[in-house]
């Protein structure tokens, strides 16, 4: 009987993770001779030596918990056997930085993008209609449908028309301390590179969020207000919005892709529906590709505060400056306080799916999650909704909620997102292509038309981490250049935007 | 020169409100002889006597503020001249009830509705697809489109197919103390009377909000999960959802409207984009119609905590029992604490549109808002998302945000909503008809295809309050019976749902 396929990431680890697609069976052995004492599901942990109650359980070279009872070698370490450690103490955390050495540049890398007046580069050519309040969403949806049906055929170089629908803008505490988060998010969302600097702003007229606040200082965007006296009923409103859209469509339609250096590309990375393979296959492959983008001079944003919180000591070490280190800690502390106000903490992150996928707790999930950020120095930290201002590896603080993270990263300036999933989600964004990477081949096979890349081949040994990493990097450039279409766009699967509003509604 | 049209609601009032559509001009006089010292815009207040600094400014017989400076008779009382009083002190508030005498019954009132297995009665016959997490929203939207195009033509008695899209379900603190609010809202939303007890639940498989929690104890609803092993890719998922929808469409299609007593009707009332006429025309007309519905044995829900907070002493007096009085105060206190956690208070409610419309502050707005509840005893108080359990006039505690209030009232069981607006909003709901009532004839004329009833005729003297109130009541029954279609449905203007989630996201 051959050894059960299992992975040990770090020499100090006291556990292995079973990666055999059918799991491990009692009596089978691992490569190191550990005999399984019971059946162990795919993605779950096996003790590599006898652990006494209270002994550290080590994975990724980090303590992910303490044994809740004695665990003999070869036993399945189920969630109940892992006592979660406290979160790293932010106040007492050493600020010692050990930034990795500069990486070898990867010169001459390019993609075909749409260069914008502000210097950013888009990977799609989309007319966006930003709304200052949800009241106008019905009219915006009607206009989008009409423009798609009646006008887009005349503008073949415009990829899409998208309404930036959201529930903010009125019925909210617009002067509350945290209101700056959704407001700057909406303002920066309108400036996403895929919108070509042509975003149209649609307002009502009596809302709390004045449409002017969504307008960039020197942008050409003008504002249409439905309560304008000039609009004599519904059709007049619709015609008013279409009249404002027309010159924008004409200008967007005149644009063409041009060869741009990868240093102009901004990619967001995110995971959702994670399992224990996430940290072994898809997330490291994303980290590998992220390093390539950074080496080529480009930018990668990783996010998801609650999935970073328990690995923050590892990220602080990677900070490129003392300011970045402090900013990392500041964003963690802000979120700790936000959760505490609502009677929760970072342990609220893990899902039933994570747990049945083999992730015992948020510590284990976080260690597998931050791998997406690769190994480059972290050069900047963005508070929720802030716009990118530095090239390189960036931490954009956002909630981990897939839709909120996606929305916030769009505001921070990503042109494309890479999304890893183990359990599977049909997630997609209308504003930017989402490259979906499966952590396991079972999902990639079953959802073959919903997944763009199978990183499960790393676990099965069919491909190396570097091979899948390079494959992902090339896929990113193909999608960014319009040469390939992602599954979510092919199927038209797009989730609505979901703003992060930490403030109260009224 | 004839007197300027202006309204004084209560003998104790120290102000009149100008209702002449062009406003009042300096030098013109009111009916009581007060000469205007300056131009006064439509909906704004005029001092009926000399007020010293600190004197009470009285409207609706209640103090809406104190004079911030000396205000001579005939002066325009702009927002800046009104010092806002503190909110009524909940702890010290007398619990003295003075419930109005029982109202004269209005027997024999009926409408044509769809009777449901649970005894509730719908006014539409809609197939709803409830989702346990936003991840599946793209697939749900695709299914809705396919069902509308391919299947609905075969089911002519089914009015619509609607996905109950929302941003809750995962990436949220599902065990936080306040999580019960969005969870029970979603559960009760699926039970809305317009869905005929046939709501289909669509889940992902790894989400925090287990789809079972959306299922009513003994409902026949089954659950489709996209991560189900049986679904071999996208088309299989879509076919799986459609297969579950088909028997539901067949059962819904077999239903017919039947004559039901008005005592089976549940109507929600709400206002949005209010102006100073709201409290003089549309809201009193809604209150009049609400009294008629209650007299006919039916139920009316009013809501919007921050627009009730400053008039709570008037509502406590109307409580039908000590329990109801305590529940009213409890909901106000809960919301006070919720707002305070976010660094806000009830004054965050008023909008720029309210203020330019003549509403000086939340006190004045609240006094004009609660008028929608008519004069019946208040028989029950629902916490956010709770389902109706008593017939009569009910306070359903919800935020005042139009979309959140609409969503929460749908969960609480309304089959139809009446919505008053002064500034104008194209608001609509896919799940229930929304009867839009304009507070002024200018809006009703300009937006003639977006408004269902012009209550501005009360201000111009073209119709009495009772006439418009009866007209609205008959319109409600016509819409509830499917004899008339509201403007929002005719134009297909529907806002997305917006859950009230007072808890944190992760």
Interface residues (C-beta under 8 A of the other chain):
Chain A: X134 X135 X136 X137 X138 X139 X142 X165 X167 X170 X171 X172 X173 X174 X175 X176 X177 X178 X204 X205 X206 X207 X208 X210 X226 X227 X229 X231 X232 X233 X234 X235 X237 X272 X273 X306 X338 X339 X341 X342 X343 X344 X346 X348 X349 X351 X352 X353 X354 X356 X357 X399 X400 X401 X402 X403 X404 X405 X423 X424 X425 X426 X427 X428 X446 X447 X448 X449 X450 X488 X491 X492 X493 X494 X495 X496 X498 X500 X502 X503 X504 X505 X506
Chain B: X134 X135 X136 X137 X138 X139 X142 X165 X167 X170 X171 X172 X173 X174 X175 X176 X177 X178 X204 X205 X206 X207 X208 X210 X226 X227 X229 X231 X232 X233 X234 X235 X237 X272 X273 X306 X338 X339 X341 X342 X343 X344 X346 X348 X349 X351 X352 X353 X354 X356 X357 X399 X400 X401 X402 X403 X404 X405 X423 X424 X425 X426 X427 X428 X446 X447 X448 X449 X450 X488 X491 X492 X493 X494 X495 X496 X498 X500 X502 X503 X504 X505 X506
